[in-house]
Amino acid sequence: MITRLIKILILVPVAIVLIVLSVANRHLVTLALNPFRPEDTVLSVSLPFFVFLFLALMSGVLIGSAVTWLAQGKYRKKAREEAQEARKWREEAGKQRSRLEEINTEKLISASR
């Protein structure tokens, strides 16, 4: 419940800011991809300015996420290795427990004779 409230408190203002940005920057802008002849229409795109803003924002988020994910790879690898070692030790503890139970049952059987 509290996380939902926090999400609403964060996402609603962000949505309002994005809508205001969209309305304020809706005039057409031409992105020329030919640096030698900017007036060339073959390599140019005309879109509202807010589209370019959103594309830049989304690409920044994606690039930042990818860089963070790659940078944290060593920590994920270490966590995988430690989890594998913990599984190995749990299996060993289970084997030792069953061995102890076998020894105890053998002692009970020999003691009852």
Protein Blocks (a to p, Z undefined) as FASTA:
>chain_A
ZZmmmmmmmmmmmmmmmmmmmmmmmcccdddfbfklmmlmklgccddfklmmmmmmmmmm
mmmmmmmmmmmmmmmmmmmmmmmmmmmmmmmmmmmmmmmmmmmmmmmmmmmZZ
